[in-house]
């Protein structure tokens, strides 16, 4: 399976269980009001509530946000608190704009409904929730820009009996990866797909989706279009339920996961493999470990030379269970020379180590 290392900090906390997917029989269709359908007073009230919460995130005001959170979420606030601490230095100096507003009225729905769908506006945006308590909610999607790492912040708000909007869910996602936004990755993925460079296309489609989709339980025609195009470009040989086997250094290696990373700044391919007992023993010797890792990299690159066009380099990790025994990062230019000389690269023995517009309305030209 292609892992999603980039999104480890995106989904912060949501007391309301949500899931993306097609509408299913028996789902309750509640009422959605888009911002263009709201009165000016409604828009102002929601915008003010959302901006107030994001301002507290920028200030690192954990207690202030907890005081404006519904009791069920405020009672277990550690996840949101850590997220606020993570986000504060990233968005502290950002310019915040409200990008999308939706009022989600499920107040008349029966209690215990298994699933509630909201169909919003034209072009259609669909929000899918499971086990949603009857109430009136709102979704505010904001963008924090003008900083090195712009963020898309989505807030689920719940309307109280006193007509206050309080926090019920909190999500954030980056808007840029390695200096490019989601529309750039979508356009680039299409170009790679047209050239039948499917590994590049598939991985770029994934980045585009992660940058452009504010929430996993939101779907739109443009997001559906990305998923459809990505499915068409999906390489058959990627590791999934079964590892991908490759031969290097006279042995077979089991590649278990392929993803992307920007740990060193530029966009790299991120490769994980599981060595057998003999291969793991070789990793105790640094020169032998480099030869093994570079052999895996050079074999992968020889099989898929198109990767040189899309990525700065490759990170490779030799894993044993949850422990990484050895890790190495090399630029593409050095990987092509590994049969002549083994460069040191960023080798790390780790023994015993445990500004884009909304995709809801835009697509590449």
C-alpha positions as CSV (number, residue, x, y, z in Angstrom):
1,X,0.0,0.0,0.0
2,X,1.2,3.5,-0.7
3,X,1.5,5.1,2.7
4,X,0.4,8.6,3.5
5,X,3.3,9.9,5.6
6,X,2.5,13.5,4.6
7,X,-0.9,13.6,6.3
8,X,0.1,12.4,9.8
9,X,-0.8,15.7,11.4
10,X,-3.8,16.7,9.2
11,X,-6.8,15.2,10.9
12,X,-6.6,16.6,14.3
13,X,-9.8,15.7,16.1
14,X,-13.5,15.2,15.4
15,X,-16.1,14.0,17.9
16,X,-18.5,13.6,15.0
17,X,-17.6,10.5,13.1
18,X,-17.3,11.1,9.4
19,X,-16.7,9.1,6.3
20,X,-16.3,9.7,2.6
21,X,-18.0,7.6,0.0
22,X,-21.1,7.2,-2.2
23,X,-24.5,7.8,-0.9
24,X,-25.9,4.6,0.5
25,X,-29.5,3.4,0.9
26,X,-31.0,4.5,4.2
27,X,-28.9,7.6,4.5
28,X,-30.6,10.7,5.9
29,X,-30.4,13.7,3.6
30,X,-30.4,16.8,5.8
31,X,-30.4,20.4,4.7
32,X,-27.3,22.3,3.5
33,X,-27.1,26.1,3.0
34,X,-24.2,27.5,1.1
35,X,-22.7,30.9,1.9
36,X,-24.3,32.4,-1.2
37,X,-27.7,31.3,0.1
38,X,-27.1,32.8,3.6
39,X,-28.2,36.2,4.7
40,X,-25.5,38.7,5.3
41,X,-26.1,38.4,9.1
42,X,-25.6,34.6,8.9
43,X,-22.4,34.9,7.0
44,X,-21.0,37.5,9.3
45,X,-21.9,35.5,12.4
46,X,-20.2,32.3,11.1
47,X,-17.2,34.1,9.7
48,X,-16.7,35.9,13.0
49,X,-16.9,32.7,15.0
50,X,-14.5,30.9,12.7
51,X,-12.0,33.8,12.6
52,X,-12.1,34.0,16.3
53,X,-11.1,30.4,16.7
54,X,-8.3,30.6,14.2
55,X,-7.0,33.8,15.8
56,X,-6.8,31.8,19.1
57,X,-4.9,29.1,17.2
58,X,-2.4,31.7,15.9
59,X,-2.0,33.0,19.5
60,X,-1.6,29.5,20.9
61,X,-4.6,30.1,23.2
62,X,-5.4,26.5,24.1
63,X,-7.6,27.4,27.1
64,X,-9.6,30.0,25.0
65,X,-10.3,27.4,22.3
66,X,-11.3,24.8,24.9
67,X,-13.7,27.2,26.4
68,X,-15.4,27.6,23.0
69,X,-15.6,23.9,22.3
70,X,-18.7,21.7,22.8
71,X,-18.5,19.7,26.1
72,X,-18.1,16.3,24.5
73,X,-15.0,17.4,22.7
74,X,-13.7,19.7,25.5
75,X,-13.7,16.8,27.9
76,X,-10.9,15.1,26.0
77,X,-8.9,18.0,24.5
78,X,-5.3,16.7,24.4
79,X,-5.5,16.0,20.6
80,X,-6.6,19.5,19.8
81,X,-4.2,21.0,22.3
82,X,-1.2,19.4,20.7
83,X,-2.4,20.4,17.3
84,X,-2.7,24.1,18.3
85,X,0.9,23.9,19.6
86,X,2.0,22.5,16.3
87,X,0.2,25.0,14.2
88,X,0.9,28.2,16.1
89,X,4.4,28.8,14.8
90,X,3.3,27.9,11.2
91,X,0.3,30.2,11.0
92,X,1.1,32.9,13.6
93,X,1.9,35.5,11.0
94,X,-0.5,34.3,8.3
95,X,-3.3,36.2,6.7
96,X,-6.5,34.3,7.3
97,X,-9.4,34.3,4.8
98,X,-12.7,32.5,5.0
99,X,-12.9,30.4,1.8
100,X,-16.2,28.4,2.2
101,X,-19.1,28.4,4.6
102,X,-21.9,25.8,4.9
103,X,-24.7,25.6,7.4
104,X,-25.6,21.9,8.0
105,X,-29.1,21.5,9.5
106,X,-29.6,18.0,11.0
107,X,-31.8,19.3,13.9
108,X,-34.9,17.4,12.7
109,X,-33.1,14.1,11.9
110,X,-34.0,11.1,14.0
111,X,-31.5,10.2,16.8
112,X,-29.2,7.3,16.0
113,X,-29.3,7.8,12.2
114,X,-26.5,5.6,10.8
115,X,-25.5,8.1,8.2
116,X,-26.4,11.7,7.2
117,X,-25.6,13.3,3.8
118,X,-25.6,17.0,3.0
119,X,-25.9,18.0,-0.6
120,X,-24.6,21.5,-1.0
121,X,-24.9,24.0,-3.8
122,X,-24.0,23.9,-7.5
123,X,-21.5,22.7,-8.4
124,X,-22.5,20.0,-6.0
125,X,-20.5,19.4,-2.8
126,X,-21.4,16.4,-0.7
127,X,-20.6,15.9,3.0
128,X,-21.1,12.5,4.6
129,X,-21.4,11.9,8.3
130,X,-22.0,8.7,10.3
131,X,-23.7,8.7,13.7
132,X,-24.4,12.4,13.7
133,X,-26.4,13.6,16.7
134,X,-29.4,15.8,15.7
135,X,-28.3,19.5,15.8
136,X,-27.4,22.4,13.6
137,X,-23.8,22.4,12.4
138,X,-21.6,24.6,10.2
139,X,-18.5,23.9,8.2
140,X,-16.0,26.8,7.8
141,X,-13.0,26.3,5.5
142,X,-10.3,28.9,6.0
143,X,-7.0,29.5,4.4
144,X,-3.9,30.8,6.3
145,X,-1.6,32.3,3.6
146,X,1.3,34.6,3.3
147,X,3.6,32.3,5.2
148,X,6.2,29.7,4.2
149,X,3.8,26.8,4.9
150,X,0.3,27.9,4.1
151,X,-2.5,25.9,5.6
152,X,-6.1,25.0,4.9
153,X,-8.0,24.9,8.2
154,X,-11.5,23.3,8.4
155,X,-13.7,23.8,11.5
156,X,-16.9,21.9,12.3
157,X,-19.1,24.2,14.5
158,X,-22.1,23.2,16.5
159,X,-25.0,25.6,17.3
160,X,-25.9,25.6,21.0
161,X,-29.3,26.4,22.5
162,X,-28.0,29.9,23.2
163,X,-27.3,30.3,19.5
164,X,-23.6,30.2,20.0
165,X,-21.3,28.5,17.5
166,X,-18.8,26.3,19.3
167,X,-16.0,24.1,18.0
168,X,-17.0,20.4,17.3
169,X,-14.2,19.4,14.9
170,X,-10.8,20.6,13.7
171,X,-8.8,19.7,10.7
172,X,-5.8,21.2,8.9
173,X,-3.9,20.4,5.8
174,X,-1.0,22.1,4.0
175,X,-1.7,23.9,0.8
176,X,1.8,23.6,-0.7
177,X,4.3,20.7,-1.1
178,X,7.9,21.4,-2.1
179,X,7.0,24.8,-3.3
180,X,4.0,23.9,-5.4
181,X,0.2,23.9,-4.9
182,X,-2.3,21.2,-5.6
183,X,-3.4,22.6,-9.0
184,X,0.3,22.4,-10.1
185,X,0.5,18.8,-9.1
186,X,-2.8,18.0,-10.7
187,X,-1.7,19.6,-14.0
188,X,1.7,17.8,-13.8
189,X,0.1,14.5,-13.0
190,X,-2.0,14.8,-16.2
191,X,1.1,15.5,-18.2
192,X,2.8,12.4,-16.8
193,X,-0.3,10.3,-17.5
194,X,-0.4,11.5,-21.1
195,X,3.3,10.3,-21.5
196,X,2.4,6.9,-19.8
197,X,4.7,7.8,-16.9
198,X,2.2,6.2,-14.5
199,X,4.4,6.0,-11.4
200,X,5.0,9.8,-11.6
201,X,1.4,10.4,-12.4
202,X,-0.1,8.3,-9.6
203,X,2.1,9.8,-6.9
204,X,1.5,13.4,-8.2
205,X,-2.3,12.7,-8.2
206,X,-2.0,11.6,-4.6
207,X,-0.2,14.8,-3.6
208,X,-2.8,16.9,-5.5
209,X,-5.6,15.2,-3.7
210,X,-4.1,15.7,-0.3
211,X,-3.4,19.4,-1.0
212,X,-6.7,20.2,-2.6
213,X,-9.2,18.2,-0.5
214,X,-9.9,20.0,2.8
215,X,-11.7,17.0,4.3
216,X,-11.8,13.3,3.7
217,X,-15.6,13.2,4.1
218,X,-16.2,16.0,1.5
219,X,-16.6,15.2,-2.2
220,X,-17.1,17.4,-5.2
221,X,-17.1,17.0,-9.0
222,X,-13.5,18.1,-9.2
223,X,-12.3,15.8,-6.4
224,X,-14.1,13.0,-8.1
225,X,-12.4,13.9,-11.3
226,X,-8.9,13.7,-9.6
227,X,-9.8,10.3,-8.2
228,X,-11.0,9.0,-11.5
229,X,-7.9,10.2,-13.3
230,X,-5.7,8.7,-10.6
231,X,-7.4,5.3,-10.8
232,X,-6.7,5.3,-14.6
233,X,-3.0,5.9,-13.9
234,X,-2.6,3.5,-11.0
235,X,0.5,1.2,-11.7
236,X,-0.2,-2.5,-11.2
237,X,3.2,-3.1,-9.7
238,X,3.0,-0.9,-6.6
239,X,3.2,-2.6,-3.2
240,X,-0.2,-3.1,-1.7
241,X,-1.6,-6.1,0.1
242,X,1.5,-7.9,-1.2
243,X,5.0,-6.5,-1.2
244,X,6.8,-5.6,-4.5
245,X,9.8,-7.9,-5.1
246,X,12.9,-6.6,-6.7
247,X,16.3,-8.2,-7.3
248,X,19.5,-6.4,-6.3
249,X,23.0,-7.4,-5.3
250,X,22.2,-11.0,-6.2
251,X,19.2,-11.2,-3.9
252,X,15.5,-10.6,-3.7
253,X,14.2,-7.6,-1.7
254,X,10.7,-7.1,-0.5
255,X,9.5,-3.4,-0.9
256,X,6.6,-2.9,1.4
257,X,5.7,0.8,0.9
258,X,6.3,3.7,-1.5
259,X,5.3,7.3,-0.8
260,X,6.7,10.8,-1.1
261,X,8.5,13.0,1.4
262,X,9.9,16.5,1.8
263,X,12.0,15.8,4.8
264,X,15.1,17.4,3.2
265,X,13.1,20.1,1.4
266,X,12.9,18.9,-2.2
267,X,10.3,16.3,-3.2
268,X,11.8,12.8,-2.7
269,X,10.5,9.3,-3.2
270,X,10.2,7.4,0.1
271,X,10.8,3.7,-0.2
272,X,10.6,1.1,2.6
273,X,11.7,-2.5,2.3
274,X,12.0,-5.5,4.7
275,X,15.3,-7.3,4.7
276,X,15.5,-11.0,5.4
277,X,17.8,-12.4,8.2
278,X,20.9,-12.4,6.0
279,X,20.2,-9.0,4.6
280,X,19.5,-7.6,8.1
281,X,22.9,-8.9,9.3
282,X,24.6,-7.1,6.5
283,X,23.2,-3.8,7.7
284,X,25.4,-3.9,10.8
285,X,28.3,-3.0,8.6
286,X,28.0,0.6,7.2
287,X,29.7,0.0,3.9
288,X,27.7,-3.2,3.3
289,X,24.5,-1.4,4.3
290,X,25.2,1.4,1.8
291,X,25.8,-1.2,-1.0
292,X,22.6,-3.0,-0.1
293,X,20.5,0.2,0.0
294,X,22.0,1.7,-3.1
295,X,21.5,-1.6,-4.9
296,X,17.8,-1.5,-4.1
297,X,17.6,2.2,-5.2
298,X,19.4,1.6,-8.5
299,X,17.4,-1.5,-9.4
300,X,14.1,0.4,-8.7
301,X,15.3,3.4,-10.8
302,X,16.5,1.1,-13.6
303,X,13.0,-0.5,-13.7
304,X,11.2,2.9,-13.6
305,X,13.5,5.6,-15.0
306,X,10.6,8.0,-15.3
307,X,11.0,8.6,-11.6
308,X,14.1,10.8,-12.3
309,X,11.9,13.4,-14.0
310,X,9.5,13.8,-11.0
311,X,11.7,13.5,-7.9
312,X,14.8,15.1,-6.5
313,X,16.0,11.8,-5.0
314,X,15.0,8.7,-3.1
315,X,14.9,7.9,0.6
316,X,15.2,4.2,1.4
317,X,14.5,2.6,4.7
318,X,15.3,-0.9,5.8
319,X,12.7,-1.9,8.3
320,X,12.4,-4.7,10.8
321,X,9.0,-4.6,12.4
322,X,8.5,-1.1,13.7
323,X,12.3,-0.4,13.8
324,X,14.3,1.1,10.9
325,X,17.7,-0.6,10.8
326,X,19.2,1.7,8.1
327,X,18.2,4.7,6.1
328,X,19.8,6.4,3.2
329,X,18.9,9.4,1.0
330,X,20.5,10.0,-2.4
331,X,19.8,12.5,-5.2
332,X,18.8,10.9,-8.5
333,X,22.1,12.0,-10.1
334,X,24.1,9.9,-7.6
335,X,21.8,6.8,-7.8
336,X,22.6,6.5,-11.5
337,X,26.3,6.2,-10.6
338,X,26.1,3.7,-7.8
339,X,27.5,0.8,-9.9
340,X,30.7,2.9,-10.4
341,X,31.0,4.1,-6.8
342,X,28.9,4.0,-3.7
343,X,28.4,7.6,-2.4
344,X,27.9,8.2,1.3
345,X,24.8,10.3,0.8
346,X,22.7,11.0,3.9
347,X,23.2,7.6,5.4
348,X,21.7,7.0,8.9
349,X,22.2,3.7,10.8
350,X,19.2,3.4,13.1
351,X,19.7,0.1,14.9
352,X,17.5,0.0,18.0
353,X,15.7,3.2,16.8
354,X,12.0,2.7,17.4
355,X,-1.6,29.4,-2.5
356,X,-4.1,27.6,-4.4
357,X,-7.8,28.2,-5.0
358,X,-10.4,25.8,-3.8
359,X,-10.7,22.6,-5.8
360,X,-14.4,22.8,-5.1
361,X,-14.7,25.2,-8.0
362,X,-11.4,25.0,-10.0
363,X,-9.4,22.5,-12.0
364,X,-6.3,22.7,-14.1
365,X,-6.8,24.2,-17.6
